[in-house]
Amino acid sequence: MFELFTAFVLDRIFGDPVYDWHPVRLIGGWITKTEKWLRACFSGERTAGLIQAVLIPLTTWVFVSFLCEAAFQIHPVLKSVITIYFLYSAIAVKDLRDEARRVYAAITKRKLEAARKNLSRLVGAPP
């Protein structure tokens, strides 16, 4: 519980950091690559999607669990630090709020193109 609280406080203070090796960005890239591969392997889009919907969260959980366990073997505090890092990387409450406010502000000013652009940042899709 301490780790979750700390990650939440870090998010409220700093927001979500932007850098190329951010875990969520890496997972997004992995989703893109596995989607192409799975669609090539399976004729049904639904089957490929179902496999990906299980594969991505499961392997992410296994990977993070392995890192946390390895960190614990080195030192329990290191496990807490890594746990906080991954939780902090996944929360993004402050940035989601800020982006939603930008969308709302653009809509209320009837600037629909700006609202679309801001919305694409919120959902992670290119405008």
N, CA, C and O atoms as a Tinker XYZ file with bonds, in Angstrom:
   508  protein
     1  N      0.818000   -1.187000    0.000000    73     2
     2  CA     0.000000    0.000000    0.000000    64     1     3
     3  C      0.871000    1.263000    0.000000    63     2     4     5
     4  O      0.513000    2.274000   -0.605000    81     3
     5  N      2.004000    1.190000    0.679000    73     3     6
     6  CA     2.930000    2.315000    0.715000    64     5     7
     7  C      3.398000    2.663000   -0.697000    63     6     8     9
     8  O      3.486000    3.837000   -1.056000    81     7
     9  N      3.699000    1.632000   -1.499000    73     7    10
    10  CA     4.187000    1.857000   -2.851000    64     9    11
    11  C      3.137000    2.556000   -3.712000    63    10    12    13
    12  O      3.456000    3.483000   -4.456000    81    11
    13  N      1.897000    2.113000   -3.611000    73    11    14
    14  CA     0.819000    2.718000   -4.391000    64    13    15
    15  C      0.606000    4.175000   -3.993000    63    14    16    17
    16  O      0.456000    5.045000   -4.851000    81    15
    17  N      0.592000    4.433000   -2.704000    73    15    18
    18  CA     0.421000    5.804000   -2.219000    64    17    19
    19  C      1.567000    6.697000   -2.712000    63    18    20    21
    20  O      1.332000    7.814000   -3.173000    81    19
    21  N      2.788000    6.207000   -2.614000    73    19    22
    22  CA     3.951000    6.978000   -3.053000    64    21    23
    23  C      3.885000    7.255000   -4.556000    63    22    24    25
    24  O      4.161000    8.373000   -4.991000    81    23
    25  N      3.523000    6.252000   -5.343000    73    23    26
    26  CA     3.406000    6.440000   -6.790000    64    25    27
    27  C      2.337000    7.471000   -7.119000    63    26    28    29
    28  O      2.523000    8.293000   -8.016000    81    27
    29  N      1.225000    7.434000   -6.405000    73    27    30
    30  CA     0.149000    8.395000   -6.630000    64    29    31
    31  C      0.613000    9.815000   -6.294000    63    30    32    33
    32  O      0.338000   10.753000   -7.042000    81    31
    33  N      1.309000    9.970000   -5.182000    73    31    34
    34  CA     1.822000   11.289000   -4.788000    64    33    35
    35  C      2.823000   11.799000   -5.832000    63    34    36    37
    36  O      2.776000   12.972000   -6.203000    81    35
    37  N      3.712000   10.949000   -6.300000    73    35    38
    38  CA     4.668000   11.346000   -7.338000    64    37    39
    39  C      3.936000   11.804000   -8.600000    63    38    40    41
    40  O      4.320000   12.794000   -9.223000    81    39
    41  N      2.888000   11.082000   -8.968000    73    39    42
    42  CA     2.121000   11.458000  -10.149000    64    41    43
    43  C      1.451000   12.819000   -9.962000    63    42    44    45
    44  O      1.451000   13.643000  -10.877000    81    43
    45  N      0.892000   13.049000   -8.803000    73    43    46
    46  CA     0.221000   14.331000   -8.537000    64    45    47
    47  C      1.214000   15.484000   -8.559000    63    46    48    49
    48  O      0.872000   16.587000   -8.985000    81    47
    49  N      2.432000   15.242000   -8.109000    73    47    50
    50  CA     3.444000   16.304000   -8.068000    64    49    51
    51  C      4.072000   16.527000   -9.443000    63    50    52    53
    52  O      4.137000   17.660000   -9.920000    81    51
    53  N      4.529000   15.461000  -10.075000    73    51    54
    54  CA     5.329000   15.586000  -11.298000    64    53    55
    55  C      4.575000   15.292000  -12.587000    63    54    56    57
    56  O      5.010000   15.714000  -13.659000    81    55
    57  N      3.460000   14.581000  -12.509000    73    55    58
    58  CA     2.803000   14.137000  -13.730000    64    57    59
    59  C      3.573000   12.980000  -14.342000    63    58    60    61
    60  O      4.525000   12.464000  -13.757000    81    59
    61  N      3.145000   12.590000  -15.514000    73    59    62
    62  CA     3.754000   11.446000  -16.175000    64    61    63
    63  C      4.992000   11.899000  -16.941000    63    62    64    65
    64  O      4.891000   12.778000  -17.797000    81    63
    65  N      6.150000   11.323000  -16.656000    73    63    66
    66  CA     7.356000   11.736000  -17.382000    64    65    67
    67  C      7.294000   11.290000  -18.847000    63    66    68    69
    68  O      6.747000   10.233000  -19.164000    81    67
    69  N      7.858000   12.104000  -19.721000    73    67    70
    70  CA     7.861000   11.787000  -21.152000    64    69    71
    71  C      9.293000   11.462000  -21.565000    63    70    72    73
    72  O     10.173000   12.323000  -21.535000    81    71
    73  N      9.508000   10.215000  -21.948000    73    71    74
    74  CA    10.799000    9.787000  -22.462000    64    73    75
    75  C     10.592000    8.513000  -23.268000    63    74    76    77
    76  O      9.604000    7.805000  -23.075000    81    75
    77  N     11.522000    8.220000  -24.170000    73    75    78
    78  CA    11.356000    7.115000  -25.116000    64    77    79
    79  C     11.198000    5.743000  -24.451000    63    78    80    81
    80  O     10.471000    4.893000  -24.964000    81    79
    81  N     11.861000    5.523000  -23.333000    73    79    82
    82  CA    11.835000    4.212000  -22.695000    64    81    83
    83  C     10.780000    4.100000  -21.601000    63    82    84    85
    84  O     10.886000    3.245000  -20.723000    81    83
    85  N      9.772000    4.953000  -21.648000    73    83    86
    86  CA     8.682000    4.883000  -20.675000    64    85    87
    87  C      7.984000    3.528000  -20.843000    63    86    88    89
    88  O      7.708000    3.117000  -21.970000    81    87
    89  N      7.698000    2.833000  -19.744000    73    87    90
    90  CA     7.097000    1.493000  -19.857000    64    89    91
    91  C      5.812000    1.451000  -20.683000    63    90    92    93
    92  O      5.608000    0.515000  -21.456000    81    91
    93  N      4.955000    2.439000  -20.533000    73    91    94
    94  CA     3.699000    2.432000  -21.290000    64    93    95
    95  C      3.981000    2.643000  -22.777000    63    94    96    97
    96  O      3.310000    2.048000  -23.621000    81    95
    97  N      4.949000    3.471000  -23.104000    73    95    98
    98  CA     5.339000    3.680000  -24.504000    64    97    99
    99  C      5.917000    2.381000  -25.090000    63    98   100   101
   100  O      5.626000    2.032000  -26.233000    81    99
   101  N      6.730000    1.675000  -24.309000    73    99   102
   102  CA     7.294000    0.401000  -24.771000    64   101   103
   103  C      6.197000   -0.632000  -24.996000    63   102   104   105
   104  O      6.224000   -1.371000  -25.981000    81   103
   105  N      5.235000   -0.680000  -24.082000    73   103   106
   106  CA     4.122000   -1.621000  -24.236000    64   105   107
   107  C      3.311000   -1.268000  -25.475000    63   106   108   109
   108  O      2.886000   -2.159000  -26.211000    81   107
   109  N      3.092000    0.031000  -25.714000    73   107   110
   110  CA     2.371000    0.450000  -26.916000    64   109   111
   111  C      3.074000    0.011000  -28.193000    63   110   112   113
   112  O      2.433000   -0.450000  -29.137000    81   111
   113  N      4.402000    0.158000  -28.216000    73   111   114
   114  CA     5.162000   -0.305000  -29.370000    64   113   115
   115  C      5.075000   -1.813000  -29.539000    63   114   116   117
   116  O      4.989000   -2.325000  -30.656000    81   115
   117  N      5.099000   -2.508000  -28.420000    73   115   118
   118  CA     4.994000   -3.967000  -28.453000    64   117   119
   119  C      3.613000   -4.390000  -28.959000    63   118   120   121
   120  O      3.496000   -5.357000  -29.711000    81   119
   121  N      2.570000   -3.668000  -28.547000    73   119   122
   122  CA     1.215000   -3.959000  -29.024000    64   121   123
   123  C      1.158000   -3.818000  -30.543000    63   122   124   125
   124  O      0.592000   -4.670000  -31.228000    81   123
   125  N      1.741000   -2.748000  -31.064000    73   123   126
   126  CA     1.743000   -2.524000  -32.512000    64   125   127
   127  C      2.424000   -3.666000  -33.243000    63   126   128   129
   128  O      1.909000   -4.156000  -34.248000    81   127
   129  N      3.579000   -4.097000  -32.747000    73   127   130
   130  CA     4.317000   -5.177000  -33.410000    64   129   131
   131  C      3.596000   -6.517000  -33.298000    63   130   132   133
   132  O      3.510000   -7.257000  -34.278000    81   131
   133  N      3.080000   -6.834000  -32.121000    73   131   134
   134  CA     2.403000   -8.129000  -31.974000    64   133   135
   135  C      1.092000   -8.159000  -32.743000    63   134   136   137
   136  O      0.670000   -9.217000  -33.212000    81   135
   137  N      0.443000   -7.002000  -32.877000    73   135   138
   138  CA    -0.803000   -6.978000  -33.646000    64   137   139
   139  C     -0.551000   -7.385000  -35.097000    63   138   140   141
   140  O     -1.286000   -8.201000  -35.654000    81   139
   141  N      0.475000   -6.823000  -35.698000    73   139   142
   142  CA     0.813000   -7.183000  -37.086000    64   141   143
   143  C      1.151000   -8.666000  -37.196000    63   142   144   145
   144  O      0.698000   -9.356000  -38.109000    81   143
   145  N      1.952000   -9.139000  -36.254000    73   143   146
   146  CA     2.372000  -10.541000  -36.272000    64   145   147
   147  C      1.175000  -11.479000  -36.072000    63   146   148   149
   148  O      1.032000  -12.471000  -36.787000    81   147
   149  N      0.320000  -11.159000  -35.097000    73   147   150
   150  CA    -0.830000  -12.019000  -34.815000    64   149   151
   151  C     -1.832000  -12.021000  -35.966000    63   150   152   153
   152  O     -2.423000  -13.057000  -36.269000    81   151
   153  N     -2.027000  -10.880000  -36.602000    73   151   154
   154  CA    -2.937000  -10.832000  -37.753000    64   153   155
   155  C     -2.398000  -11.672000  -38.913000    63   154   156   157
   156  O     -3.170000  -12.244000  -39.683000    81   155
   157  N     -1.089000  -11.742000  -39.032000    73   155   158
   158  CA    -0.493000  -12.575000  -40.075000    64   157   159
   159  C     -0.610000  -14.059000  -39.737000    63   158   160   161
   160  O     -0.720000  -14.898000  -40.631000    81   159
   161  N     -0.585000  -14.377000  -38.454000    73   159   162
   162  CA    -0.630000  -15.788000  -38.018000    64   161   163
   163  C     -2.039000  -16.362000  -37.967000    63   162   164   165
   164  O     -2.234000  -17.560000  -38.170000    81   163
   165  N     -3.015000  -15.511000  -37.696000    73   163   166
   166  CA    -4.387000  -15.993000  -37.517000    64   165   167
   167  C     -5.311000  -15.298000  -38.522000    63   166   168   169
   168  O     -5.236000  -14.085000  -38.724000    81   167
   169  N     -6.177000  -16.090000  -39.142000    73   167   170
   170  CA    -7.065000  -15.518000  -40.159000    64   169   171
   171  C     -8.161000  -14.657000  -39.527000    63   170   172   173
   172  O     -8.590000  -13.668000  -40.121000    81   171
   173  N     -8.603000  -15.016000  -38.361000    73   171   174
   174  CA    -9.666000  -14.252000  -37.723000    64   173   175
   175  C     -9.125000  -13.091000  -36.897000    63   174   176   177
   176  O     -8.285000  -13.273000  -36.016000    81   175
   177  N     -9.622000  -11.904000  -37.199000    73   175   178
   178  CA    -9.200000  -10.724000  -36.448000    64   177   179
   179  C     -9.569000  -10.852000  -34.967000    63   178   180   181
   180  O     -8.834000  -10.407000  -34.085000    81   179
   181  N    -10.704000  -11.461000  -34.725000    73   179   182
   182  CA   -11.180000  -11.639000  -33.352000    64   181   183
   183  C    -10.256000  -12.559000  -32.563000    63   182   184   185
   184  O     -9.969000  -12.306000  -31.393000    81   183
   185  N     -9.801000  -13.607000  -33.195000    73   183   186
   186  CA    -8.878000  -14.546000  -32.541000    64   185   187
   187  C     -7.561000  -13.856000  -32.218000    63   186   188   189
   188  O     -7.040000  -13.980000  -31.110000    81   187
   189  N     -7.031000  -13.134000  -33.185000    73   187   190
   190  CA    -5.772000  -12.401000  -32.973000    64   189   191
   191  C     -5.938000  -11.391000  -31.845000    63   190   192   193
   192  O     -5.051000  -11.250000  -31.003000    81   191
   193  N     -7.060000  -10.694000  -31.822000    73   191   194
   194  CA    -7.319000   -9.706000  -30.779000    64   193   195
   195  C     -7.442000  -10.337000  -29.400000    63   194   196   197
   196  O     -6.943000   -9.795000  -28.414000    81   195
   197  N     -8.105000  -11.478000  -29.338000    73   195   198
   198  CA    -8.254000  -12.175000  -28.058000    64   197   199
   199  C     -6.900000  -12.648000  -27.533000    63   198   200   201
   200  O     -6.603000  -12.514000  -26.346000    81   199
   201  N     -6.095000  -13.196000  -28.415000    73   199   202
   202  CA    -4.761000  -13.648000  -28.001000    64   201   203
   203  C     -3.938000  -12.461000  -27.511000    63   202   204   205
   204  O     -3.259000  -12.548000  -26.488000    81   203
   205  N     -4.002000  -11.365000  -28.238000    73   203   206
   206  CA    -3.250000  -10.181000  -27.821000    64   205   207
   207  C     -3.779000   -9.626000  -26.500000    63   206   208   209
   208  O     -2.993000   -9.178000  -25.665000    81   207
   209  N     -5.078000   -9.647000  -26.303000    73   207   210
   210  CA    -5.681000   -9.141000  -25.068000    64   209   211
   211  C     -5.246000   -9.952000  -23.845000    63   210   212   213
   212  O     -5.243000   -9.437000  -22.727000    81   211
   213  N     -4.886000  -11.197000  -24.054000    73   211   214
   214  CA    -4.371000  -12.032000  -22.965000    64   213   215
   215  C     -2.846000  -11.930000  -22.894000    63   214   216   217
   216  O     -2.272000  -11.824000  -21.810000    81   215
   217  N     -2.203000  -11.964000  -24.051000    73   215   218
   218  CA    -0.742000  -11.998000  -24.127000    64   217   219
   219  C     -0.078000  -10.759000  -23.518000    63   218   220   221
   220  O      0.837000  -10.893000  -22.706000    81   219
   221  N     -0.512000   -9.587000  -23.889000    73   219   222
   222  CA     0.158000   -8.353000  -23.457000    64   221   223
   223  C      0.086000   -8.172000  -21.939000    63   222   224   225
   224  O      1.129000   -8.013000  -21.304000    81   223
   225  N     -1.113000   -8.191000  -21.330000    73   223   226
   226  CA    -1.131000   -8.014000  -19.864000    64   225   227
   227  C     -0.428000   -9.138000  -19.109000    63   226   228   229
   228  O      0.246000   -8.884000  -18.111000    81   227
   229  N     -0.577000  -10.371000  -19.573000    73   227   230
   230  CA     0.041000  -11.502000  -18.874000    64   229   231
   231  C      1.560000  -11.417000  -18.917000    63   230   232   233
   232  O      2.218000  -11.566000  -17.887000    81   231
   233  N      2.121000  -11.180000  -20.091000    73   231   234
   234  CA     3.573000  -11.113000  -20.174000    64   233   235
   235  C      4.127000   -9.872000  -19.480000    63   234   236   237
   236  O      5.227000   -9.904000  -18.927000    81   235
   237  N      3.369000   -8.787000  -19.510000    73   235   238
   238  CA     3.796000   -7.587000  -18.773000    64   237   239
   239  C      3.841000   -7.890000  -17.286000    63   238   240   241
   240  O      4.803000   -7.535000  -16.605000    81   239
   241  N      2.807000   -8.544000  -16.783000    73   239   242
   242  CA     2.760000   -8.900000  -15.360000    64   241   243
   243  C      3.906000   -9.838000  -14.992000    63   242   244   245
   244  O      4.549000   -9.659000  -13.957000    81   243
   245  N      4.164000  -10.836000  -15.834000    73   243   246
   246  CA     5.257000  -11.785000  -15.562000    64   245   247
   247  C      6.590000  -11.044000  -15.535000    63   246   248   249
   248  O      7.397000  -11.267000  -14.633000    81   247
   249  N      6.834000  -10.171000  -16.503000    73   247   250
   250  CA     8.091000   -9.435000  -16.590000    64   249   251
   251  C      8.296000   -8.540000  -15.363000    63   250   252   253
   252  O      9.361000   -8.553000  -14.747000    81   251
   253  N      7.274000   -7.772000  -15.020000    73   251   254
   254  CA     7.396000   -6.866000  -13.872000    64   253   255
   255  C      7.537000   -7.666000  -12.579000    63   254   256   257
   256  O      8.320000   -7.293000  -11.705000    81   255
   257  N      6.796000   -8.750000  -12.450000    73   255   258
   258  CA     6.916000   -9.597000  -11.257000    64   257   259
   259  C      8.315000  -10.172000  -11.129000    63   258   260   261
   260  O      8.880000  -10.216000  -10.036000    81   259
   261  N      8.874000  -10.613000  -12.253000    73   259   262
   262  CA    10.238000  -11.139000  -12.250000    64   261   263
   263  C     11.230000  -10.068000  -11.804000    63   262   264   265
   264  O     12.095000  -10.336000  -10.970000    81   263
   265  N     11.113000   -8.859000  -12.351000    73   263   266
   266  CA    12.010000   -7.771000  -11.958000    64   265   267
   267  C     11.886000   -7.447000  -10.464000    63   266   268   269
   268  O     12.884000   -7.250000   -9.770000    81   267
   269  N     10.653000   -7.399000   -9.995000    73   267   270
   270  CA    10.450000   -7.097000   -8.571000    64   269   271
   271  C     11.016000   -8.199000   -7.679000    63   270   272   273
   272  O     11.612000   -7.909000   -6.642000    81   271
   273  N     10.838000   -9.436000   -8.065000    73   271   274
   274  CA    11.377000  -10.544000   -7.275000    64   273   275
   275  C     12.900000  -10.531000   -7.295000    63   274   276   277
   276  O     13.539000  -10.745000   -6.265000    81   275
   277  N     13.483000  -10.281000   -8.466000    73   275   278
   278  CA    14.944000  -10.192000   -8.558000    64   277   279
   279  C     15.458000   -9.034000   -7.706000    63   278   280   281
   280  O     16.487000   -9.155000   -7.041000    81   279
   281  N     14.745000   -7.925000   -7.727000    73   279   282
   282  CA    15.138000   -6.768000   -6.912000    64   281   283
   283  C     15.054000   -7.108000   -5.426000    63   282   284   285
   284  O     15.913000   -6.703000   -4.642000    81   283
   285  N     14.022000   -7.848000   -5.045000    73   283   286
   286  CA    13.862000   -8.245000   -3.644000    64   285   287
   287  C     15.028000   -9.112000   -3.196000    63   286   288   289
   288  O     15.483000   -9.006000   -2.056000    81   287
   289  N     15.514000   -9.969000   -4.087000    73   287   290
   290  CA    16.650000  -10.821000   -3.746000    64   289   291
   291  C     17.902000   -9.989000   -3.470000    63   290   292   293
   292  O     18.756000  -10.387000   -2.679000    81   291
   293  N     18.003000   -8.840000   -4.124000    73   291   294
   294  CA    19.132000   -7.939000   -3.885000    64   293   295
   295  C     18.914000   -7.174000   -2.585000    63   294   296   297
   296  O     19.783000   -7.142000   -1.714000    81   295
   297  N     17.712000   -6.545000   -2.466000    73   295   298
   298  CA    17.370000   -5.817000   -1.239000    64   297   299
   299  C     15.883000   -5.469000   -1.276000    63   298   300   301
   300  O     15.387000   -5.023000   -2.310000    81   299
   301  N     15.161000   -5.662000   -0.172000    73   299   302
   302  CA    13.722000   -5.367000   -0.149000    64   301   303
   303  C     13.391000   -3.920000   -0.537000    63   302   304   305
   304  O     12.353000   -3.668000   -1.149000    81   303
   305  N     14.253000   -2.983000   -0.191000    73   303   306
   306  CA    13.991000   -1.582000   -0.537000    64   305   307
   307  C     14.062000   -1.394000   -2.055000    63   306   308   309
   308  O     13.306000   -0.601000   -2.617000    81   307
   309  N     14.954000   -2.108000   -2.710000    73   307   310
   310  CA    15.052000   -2.021000   -4.170000    64   309   311
   311  C     13.754000   -2.499000   -4.815000    63   310   312   313
   312  O     13.309000   -1.928000   -5.811000    81   311
   313  N     13.148000   -3.540000   -4.256000    73   311   314
   314  CA    11.861000   -4.008000   -4.769000    64   313   315
   315  C     10.827000   -2.899000   -4.634000    63   314   316   317
   316  O     10.055000   -2.670000   -5.565000    81   315
   317  N     10.791000   -2.212000   -3.513000    73   315   318
   318  CA     9.839000   -1.122000   -3.326000    64   317   319
   319  C     10.066000    0.002000   -4.334000    63   318   320   321
   320  O      9.113000    0.558000   -4.879000    81   319
   321  N     11.321000    0.328000   -4.574000    73   319   322
   322  CA    11.648000    1.393000   -5.529000    64   321   323
   323  C     11.164000    1.007000   -6.933000    63   322   324   325
   324  O     10.575000    1.833000   -7.629000    81   323
   325  N     11.404000   -0.219000   -7.346000    73   323   326
   326  CA    10.983000   -0.667000   -8.676000    64   325   327
   327  C      9.467000   -0.728000   -8.768000    63   326   328   329
   328  O      8.889000   -0.349000   -9.786000    81   327
   329  N      8.829000   -1.197000   -7.721000    73   327   330
   330  CA     7.368000   -1.238000   -7.691000    64   329   331
   331  C      6.792000    0.165000   -7.814000    63   330   332   333
   332  O      5.852000    0.387000   -8.577000    81   331
   333  N      7.345000    1.107000   -7.074000    73   331   334
   334  CA     6.895000    2.505000   -7.144000    64   333   335
   335  C      7.082000    3.043000   -8.562000    63   334   336   337
   336  O      6.194000    3.705000   -9.099000    81   335
   337  N      8.229000    2.759000   -9.165000    73   335   338
   338  CA     8.501000    3.228000  -10.526000    64   337   339
   339  C      7.441000    2.737000  -11.509000    63   338   340   341
   340  O      6.903000    3.528000  -12.283000    81   339
   341  N      7.137000    1.439000  -11.483000    73   339   342
   342  CA     6.163000    0.905000  -12.432000    64   341   343
   343  C      4.753000    1.417000  -12.148000    63   342   344   345
   344  O      4.005000    1.707000  -13.082000    81   343
   345  N      4.384000    1.531000  -10.893000    73   343   346
   346  CA     3.076000    2.093000  -10.567000    64   345   347
   347  C      2.983000    3.555000  -10.999000    63   346   348   349
   348  O      1.986000    3.974000  -11.588000    81   347
   349  N      4.008000    4.311000  -10.709000    73   347   350
   350  CA     4.061000    5.722000  -11.093000    64   349   351
   351  C      3.967000    5.869000  -12.616000    63   350   352   353
   352  O      3.305000    6.779000  -13.115000    81   351
   353  N      4.621000    4.983000  -13.338000    73   351   354
   354  CA     4.580000    5.024000  -14.799000    64   353   355
   355  C      3.200000    4.703000  -15.350000    63   354   356   357
   356  O      2.852000    5.140000  -16.447000    81   355
   357  N      2.418000    3.950000  -14.604000    73   355   358
   358  CA     1.122000    3.502000  -15.100000    64   357   359
   359  C     -0.048000    4.393000  -14.685000    63   358   360   361
   360  O     -1.105000    4.335000  -15.313000    81   359
   361  N      0.111000    5.206000  -13.655000    73   359   362
   362  CA    -1.036000    5.946000  -13.116000    64   361   363
   363  C     -1.491000    7.078000  -14.045000    63   362   364   365
   364  O     -2.598000    7.014000  -14.579000    81   363
   365  N     -0.684000    8.088000  -14.248000    73   363   366
   366  CA    -0.935000    9.199000  -15.175000    64   365   367
   367  C     -2.202000   10.002000  -14.900000    63   366   368   369
   368  O     -2.775000   10.566000  -15.832000    81   367
   369  N     -2.654000   10.069000  -13.661000    73   367   370
   370  CA    -3.873000   10.805000  -13.330000    64   369   371
   371  C     -3.730000   12.296000  -13.651000    63   370   372   373
   372  O     -4.629000   12.894000  -14.243000    81   371
   373  N     -2.623000   12.881000  -13.267000    73   371   374
   374  CA    -2.432000   14.318000  -13.484000    64   373   375
   375  C     -2.447000   14.654000  -14.973000    63   374   376   377
   376  O     -3.112000   15.605000  -15.386000    81   375
   377  N     -1.725000   13.889000  -15.774000    73   375   378
   378  CA    -1.679000   14.174000  -17.202000    64   377   379
   379  C     -3.025000   13.930000  -17.877000    63   378   380   381
   380  O     -3.416000   14.696000  -18.759000    81   379
   381  N     -3.734000   12.888000  -17.483000    73   379   382
   382  CA    -5.061000   12.647000  -18.050000    64   381   383
   383  C     -6.001000   13.798000  -17.722000    63   382   384   385
   384  O     -6.767000   14.232000  -18.583000    81   383
   385  N     -5.954000   14.297000  -16.497000    73   383   386
   386  CA    -6.778000   15.438000  -16.105000    64   385   387
   387  C     -6.415000   16.673000  -16.929000    63   386   388   389
   388  O     -7.295000   17.366000  -17.440000    81   387
   389  N     -5.125000   16.942000  -17.054000    73   387   390
   390  CA    -4.677000   18.120000  -17.806000    64   389   391
   391  C     -5.092000   18.040000  -19.272000    63   390   392   393
   392  O     -5.555000   19.028000  -19.843000    81   391
   393  N     -4.929000   16.875000  -19.875000    73   391   394
   394  CA    -5.322000   16.711000  -21.282000    64   393   395
   395  C     -6.833000   16.843000  -21.444000    63   394   396   397
   396  O     -7.300000   17.465000  -22.398000    81   395
   397  N     -7.595000   16.270000  -20.530000    73   395   398
   398  CA    -9.058000   16.381000  -20.604000    64   397   399
   399  C     -9.491000   17.841000  -20.475000    63   398   400   401
   400  O    -10.429000   18.268000  -21.147000    81   399
   401  N     -8.831000   18.594000  -19.635000    73   399   402
   402  CA    -9.151000   20.023000  -19.499000    64   401   403
   403  C     -8.851000   20.779000  -20.790000    63   402   404   405
   404  O     -9.585000   21.700000  -21.148000    81   403
   405  N     -7.788000   20.404000  -21.490000    73   403   406
   406  CA    -7.477000   21.054000  -22.770000    64   405   407
   407  C     -8.566000   20.764000  -23.808000    63   406   408   409
   408  O     -8.959000   21.646000  -24.571000    81   407
   409  N     -9.043000   19.533000  -23.826000    73   407   410
   410  CA   -10.124000   19.167000  -24.748000    64   409   411
   411  C    -11.375000   19.974000  -24.413000    63   410   412   413
   412  O    -12.009000   20.549000  -25.297000    81   411
   413  N    -11.718000   20.009000  -23.144000    73   411   414
   414  CA   -12.909000   20.742000  -22.706000    64   413   415
   415  C    -12.811000   22.228000  -23.054000    63   414   416   417
   416  O    -13.773000   22.820000  -23.543000    81   415
   417  N    -11.657000   22.821000  -22.804000    73   415   418
   418  CA   -11.468000   24.248000  -23.096000    64   417   419
   419  C    -11.630000   24.520000  -24.588000    63   418   420   421
   420  O    -12.257000   25.507000  -24.973000    81   419
   421  N    -11.074000   23.661000  -25.421000    73   419   422
   422  CA   -11.198000   23.852000  -26.866000    64   421   423
   423  C    -12.650000   23.699000  -27.325000    63   422   424   425
   424  O    -13.116000   24.443000  -28.187000    81   423
   425  N    -13.353000   22.739000  -26.747000    73   423   426
   426  CA   -14.764000   22.535000  -27.119000    64   425   427
   427  C    -15.604000   23.737000  -26.704000    63   426   428   429
   428  O    -16.430000   24.215000  -27.482000    81   427
   429  N    -15.401000   24.221000  -25.499000    73   427   430
   430  CA   -16.199000   25.362000  -25.038000    64   429   431
   431  C    -15.923000   26.622000  -25.847000    63   430   432   433
   432  O    -16.774000   27.509000  -25.917000    81   431
   433  N    -14.735000   26.715000  -26.463000    73   431   434
   434  CA   -14.405000   27.853000  -27.336000    64   433   435
   435  C    -14.776000   27.555000  -28.790000    63   434   436   437
   436  O    -14.501000   28.350000  -29.688000    81   435
   437  N    -15.410000   26.385000  -29.008000    73   435   438
   438  CA   -15.834000   25.925000  -30.335000    64   437   439
   439  C    -14.675000   25.801000  -31.319000    63   438   440   441
   440  O    -14.831000   26.038000  -32.517000    81   439
   441  N    -13.525000   25.431000  -30.799000    73   439   442
   442  CA   -12.350000   25.174000  -31.638000    64   441   443
   443  C    -12.217000   23.659000  -31.792000    63   442   444   445
   444  O    -11.414000   23.010000  -31.121000    81   443
   445  N    -13.032000   23.124000  -32.697000    73   443   446
   446  CA   -13.132000   21.667000  -32.812000    64   445   447
   447  C    -11.845000   21.006000  -33.304000    63   446   448   449
   448  O    -11.518000   19.899000  -32.877000    81   447
   449  N    -11.122000   21.663000  -34.185000    73   447   450
   450  CA    -9.864000   21.068000  -34.661000    64   449   451
   451  C     -8.862000   20.945000  -33.513000    63   450   452   453
   452  O     -8.175000   19.931000  -33.386000    81   451
   453  N     -8.785000   21.981000  -32.679000    73   451   454
   454  CA    -7.902000   21.929000  -31.510000    64   453   455
   455  C     -8.383000   20.857000  -30.536000    63   454   456   457
   456  O     -7.572000   20.154000  -29.932000    81   455
   457  N     -9.700000   20.731000  -30.383000    73   455   458
   458  CA   -10.256000   19.701000  -29.496000    64   457   459
   459  C     -9.888000   18.312000  -29.999000    63   458   460   461
   460  O     -9.529000   17.439000  -29.209000    81   459
   461  N     -9.974000   18.103000  -31.308000    73   459   462
   462  CA    -9.603000   16.797000  -31.886000    64   461   463
   463  C     -8.124000   16.492000  -31.644000    63   462   464   465
   464  O     -7.753000   15.381000  -31.267000    81   463
   465  N     -7.302000   17.498000  -31.870000    73   463   466
   466  CA    -5.867000   17.307000  -31.664000    64   465   467
   467  C     -5.575000   16.968000  -30.201000    63   466   468   469
   468  O     -4.803000   16.052000  -29.916000    81   467
   469  N     -6.193000   17.708000  -29.275000    73   467   470
   470  CA    -5.994000   17.444000  -27.850000    64   469   471
   471  C     -6.559000   16.084000  -27.453000    63   470   472   473
   472  O     -5.982000   15.385000  -26.620000    81   471
   473  N     -7.683000   15.713000  -28.048000    73   471   474
   474  CA    -8.271000   14.419000  -27.744000    64   473   475
   475  C     -7.357000   13.295000  -28.195000    63   474   476   477
   476  O     -7.248000   12.271000  -27.521000    81   475
   477  N     -6.696000   13.482000  -29.340000    73   475   478
   478  CA    -5.783000   12.440000  -29.822000    64   477   479
   479  C     -4.626000   12.249000  -28.845000    63   478   480   481
   480  O     -4.120000   11.137000  -28.692000    81   479
   481  N     -4.209000   13.320000  -28.188000    73   479   482
   482  CA    -3.159000   13.183000  -27.162000    64   481   483
   483  C     -3.675000   12.421000  -25.952000    63   482   484   485
   484  O     -2.928000   11.692000  -25.300000    81   483
   485  N     -4.938000   12.591000  -25.662000    73   483   486
   486  CA    -5.547000   11.928000  -24.510000    64   485   487
   487  C     -5.655000   10.421000  -24.730000    63   486   488   489
   488  O     -5.404000    9.639000  -23.813000    81   487
   489  N     -6.022000   10.019000  -25.930000    73   487   490
   490  CA    -6.209000    8.582000  -26.206000    64   489   491
   491  C     -5.000000    7.936000  -26.860000    63   490   492   493
   492  O     -4.999000    6.730000  -27.105000    81   491
   493  N     -3.969000    8.728000  -27.146000    73   491   494
   494  CA    -2.730000    8.173000  -27.682000    64   493   495
   495  C     -2.787000    7.846000  -29.157000    63   494   496   497
   496  O     -1.976000    7.059000  -29.645000    81   495
   497  N     -3.736000    8.438000  -29.886000    73   495   498
   498  CA    -3.814000    8.207000  -31.325000    64   497   499
   499  C     -3.379000    9.459000  -32.057000    63   498   500   501
   500  O     -3.652000   10.569000  -31.602000    81   499
   501  N     -2.703000    9.296000  -33.188000    73   499   502
   502  CA    -2.283000   10.479000  -33.931000    64   501   503
   503  C     -3.492000   11.228000  -34.480000    63   502   504   505
   504  O     -4.488000   10.597000  -34.834000    81   503
   505  N     -3.431000   12.568000  -34.561000    73   503   506
   506  CA    -4.589000   13.336000  -35.055000    64   505   507
   507  C     -4.864000   13.086000  -36.522000    63   506   508
   508  O     -5.801000   13.656000  -37.080000    81   507
